[in-house]
Amino acid sequence: MTSARPDTAKNPWERFSVVMALIWLVFLIYPVVALLRSEAAAGWITVAWVALALFIVLYVVGAVRGVRSDTPIGSPVGAAPWLFYAGLIVCALLSVPAEGGAVLSFLPFIMSFAAFGLTRTWHWITSGASLIIAALFVFLSPGGIGFVTILIIIALLAVVNTVSTTLIMRSADAERLGLELATSEGREAVARDVHDLIGHSLTVVGLKSQLARRLIDSDPERAKAELADIEALTAEAIAGVRATVSGVRTVTLDEQLAASGEALRSAGIAFTVDGDPGSLSPAQALTATWILREATTNVLRHAEASRVQVHVSTGRLSVVDDGRGCDDRDGGPAGSGEGNGIRGMRERAAMAGAQFRLDDEPTGGTIVEVMW
């Protein structure tokens, strides 16, 4: 299995969006019954049936578009949602002559569309207007008390929509802040790595430069040797910085899965991915990307493995190889403790509020796992 996934998997609600939209259409039974019993002119009844059918189409298509849209709830939207919204209202108005008070059953759908598909302001406007219209009809029109149930539904739905959208918006804000925090911490870690690398290299280069300057007249051969060391240290430092920066550029889990697969297969190591990378939140995926990158490096350097399997599920990423186990991992001799790479993975997992696990597999090899 490759790491690629279809575009439709980006939002786990997409595959259920049509079903979810259709389920709520059961409440349109009130307008249907009203039309079947209507004593209005045949022309108005025909118009109402057409309007009802068009209302259903607009609602379902608009709901599916909203679910599949990348626009956050409450944010400004394009022209299409407003056209759907206006179409729903027009259909409801055209149904009034034939359906009478049963038209109130259209209001919950219009309210939900405004709450989840339009701006926050229009959620409040639509909810308030729906409550006022329903209350005026129920309490002031003859026979209106028979529709008090719909008024209660509208009132409850106004509360439910408000609470639901507020929670979704706050969750999105928290997710965005978590991603920004994880990115910031990652940049700080990279800055430390580059600082340590450059600081050490430049210190040695400075000492060797001073020595070469003193020896250039008295011992030219040794001075040349020192200059050669300086050249080698400089090249090593540049390569280290390039490797670090190259690692930073692979910022998504999908990209890192592809990069790890290519690197491992080039080394003759089989690579498979089990699960959907989209099951991790953006902040989790960022940490998982760093863990996967370091785990891949360890496998290439130390594991002597022939197979690597990555498993991704909700709140979990694991990397399993069939190599020689945890001993001698990360560049240290058996029993010598963890090296910088493993310590780095533990630190990144801890900063992300996750648990990190490094252990031998019962069947041989190693498992590297991060869990939220």
N, C-alpha and C positions, 0 to 999 in steps of 0.2 A: 504494500500500500504506500502511495506517495503522500507527501504532505499537502498536496494541492487539494482544494475543496471548492465546490461550486459556489457561485456567487449567492445562490439562494440560501446558503447556510450562514450568511453573515448575521442575520437576525433570527434567532430560534423561533420567534413567533410567526414568521412568514408562512411556514408550512401549515399553520392552523388559522391564519387570518380569515380566509374565506368561510371556514366553518364557524368561527366565532361571530362573524358578521351575520351569518344566516340564522344562527340560533335565536338572536334577539328579534328576528322578524316575526316570531310567533305572536308578539304583542300587537301586530297589525291585524289580528283576527277581529278586533273591534271595528275598524273601518270596513272590513269585508262583510261582516254581519250587517252593519249599517247599510251598506250598498244593496245587499240582498233584500233588505226590508224597506228600502227607500221608496218614498212615494213622490219623489221629485220628477221633473220632466225627463223623458228618455235621453234627451241631449245631454243634460247635466250628469246623468248617471254614467253615460258613455265617457264623458270627459273625466269623471272621477275614477273610473276603472283605468283609463289610460294614465292619469296622474299617479294612481297608486302603483301601477307597474313601473312607471318611470322613477318614482320615488325609491322603489326597491333597488332598481339598477344603480341610481345615483348613490344611494347609501352604501351598498356593497362595494361598488368600485371605489368610491371615495374612502371607505374604511380600509380597504386593502392597500390603496395608494399611501394612505397615512402610515400604516404599519411598516410598509417597505421604504418609507422615506427616511433619510438620514437627518432630517430637520428635528431638533429637540422639541419636546412639547413646550408650548408657550412662546416659541420663537417666531419671528416674522416669517410668513410663508409667501409663496408665489401666487400667481393669478388663479391656477387650477383649483385649489381648495375653496377659494371665494366663489368661483363659478358653481362648484358642487353645492356649497352652502345656499347660494341664492336659488339654485334649482330645487333644492329640498323645500324651501319656503314657498316657492311658487306652486309646486305640486300640492302642498298642504292647502294653500288658499283656493286653488281650483277645485278642491274636494268639498269645500264648505257647503255649497248649495245642495249637494246630494247626500252628504253625511251628517251635517249638523255637528252636534257636540262630539261625535266620535272622532272628529278631526284632532281633538286634543291628544289622541294616541300617537300622532306624528311628532309631538313636541319632545318626548324623551329621546328620540333618534336625532333630532336637530340639536338638542342640548349636548348629547354625547359627541356628535361630530364637531361642534364648536369647542368643547372642552379639550379634545385630543388632537384636533386638526387645525385649529385657529390659534390666535394669540390669546393671552391671558385676559386681556380686556374684553374680548368678545365672548369668552366663556362666561364672564360675569354678566355682560349685557344679555346674552341669550338665556341664561338661567333665570335672571330677574324678570325678564319679559315673559318667559314661559310661565313662571309662577303667578305673575299678575294676571295674564290672560286666562289661565285656568281658574284662578280664584274668582275673578269677575264673572266668568261664565257659570261656575258652580253655584255661587251665592246670589246672583242677580237675574239669571235667565230662568224662564219657566222650565221646570223639569231638570234643571242643571244639577240638583243635588244627587241625581243618579250617577253622575260622573265624579263623585267625590273620591272614589278609589283612584282614578287617574290623577287627581290633584295630589293625593298622598304619594303616589309613585313619583310624580314630578318633583315634589319636595325632597323625598328621600334621595332621588337620583342627583339632585343638585348638590346635596351633601356628599354623596359617594364620589361623584365626579371631582368635586373640589379636593377632597381628601386624597383620592387616588392620584390625580395629576400633581398635587403638591408633593406627595411622597416620591413620585417618579422624578420630578424635577430636582428634589433634594438629593436623591440617590445619584442622579447624573452629575450633579455638582460635586458630590463626595467622590465619585469615581474620577472625575476630571482632576480634582485636587490630589487624589492619591496618585494618579499618573504623573502629575507635575512633580510631586514630592519624590516619587521613585526615580524620575528622570534626573531631578536635581541631585539626589544622592548618588546616582550612577555617575554623573559628571564629576562630582566631588571625588569619587573613588578613582576615576580615570585621571583626574588632576593629581591626586596623590601618587598614583603609579608613575605618571610621566615625571613628576617632580623627583621621586626617588631615583628613577632611572637616569635622568639628566643630571641630577645633583651628584650622584656617585660618579658618573662618567666624567663630568666636567672637573670634579675634584682631582681624579686620577690624571686627567689630561693636563691640568694645571701643574701638578707636581712633576710630571714627565717633561713638560715644556721647560720648566725651570732647570731641570737636570740636563736636558739636551742643550740649553743655552750655555750652561757652565762647561759642558764637555765638548762643545763644537770645535774649540781650538786645541784643547789638550788631548782629546780622544775622539777623533772624528768618527771612527767606526762604531763606537758605543753610542755616540750621539745619533747616528743613522738608525741604530737599532731602536733607540727610544722614540725617534720620529716614526718609525714603522709601527711601533706599539700604539702611538697616538693615532695614526691613521686607522688601525684596526679597531681601537676603542670608539673612534668617531663613527665608523661604519656600523659597528654593533649598536651604538646608541640610536643612530638614524633608523636602523632596521627595527629596533624595539619600539620607537615612537610610531613608525608607520604601522606596525602590527597592532598597537594599541588603538590608534585612530581608525584603522580598518575595522577592528572589532566594534567600535562605537557606531560605525555607519550601518551595521546590520541591526536595526532597531526593532524589527518585528519578528514574531515567533515563526511566521511562515517563511520569511527570508532566511532565518537561521537554520530552520529545518532543511531547507534546500541547500544551504551552504555546508552544513554538517554532512548531509547525505553525499554531496559531491566529494568532499574531502575524504570521507571514510571509504567510499567506493573506489576512489583513486588509489587508496592504500590497500585495496583488495579485501575490504571488510564489508560484509553484507549489511544493509541498513534498511529498516522498516519503521513505519510510523503507524501506531494504532490509536484511534480516537480523533476527535475534532479539535484543532487548535482554537477554534472559536468558542469553546466551552470555558476558556479562561477570560477573565476580565482584562481590559487593557493594562491596568497596573500589574496584575498577576503575570500577564504575558511578557511584560518587560523584564521582570525578575526571572521568569522561566527562561527567557532568551539568554540572559547572562549565565545562568546555571548550565544550560545546554551547551553554550559555547565552551565553557571551561571543561565540562565533562567530555566533550568531543576531543579537546586538546589532550586531556589525560589519557583517553583511550589510544589516541595516535602515538603518544610518547611512551606509554608505560604498560598498557594492558596486554599486548600481544593477543588481541582478540580476533576472532573471525566473523563475529556477528554482533550487531548492536540493534536493540529495539527501543524505540521511544514510545511511551504511552502517555496520552493526554486525556484527562477527564476533568470534570468540574472541580476546581480547586486543587488539582494535582498534576504534576509532571514527574515522570520517572524515566531514567536512562539505564538500561540493563545491557551488560556485555557478557560474553562468555570467556573472558580472559583469565588472568591468573589471580584475581581477587584483590583485596584491599592492600595487601602487603606490597611494599615497594611502589606504592602509588604516589604520584605527584613529585617524583624525583628523589624521594628519600629512601634510605635503606629500610628493610623490614624492621619494624619495631621502633623506628626513629621518631615517630609522630607525624603530624600532618604538615605538609608544605604550604607555601603561600597560596597555591591555587585552591586547595580545599578550604583553607581558612577564609579565603575570599568568598567562596560559595556560602559558607556558614554565615559570614557577616552580611552578605547581600540578602539571604533568606531572613535573617533576624531583622534587618531594617525594613523588610516588607511585611513583617508580622507573620512569617511562615515558619514551619518546622522543616529542618533539613536532616536528611538521613543518608549516611554512607555505610554500606554493609556488604558482606559477602553473600552471594546467592547460594542457596542449598545445593544447587546443581552445578556450581562453579561459576566464577565470574563475580561481577560487582553490580550493585544497584545504587544509583544516585537518585534521590527522591526529594522533592520539595512539595509541601502540602500546606494549604491554608485552612 
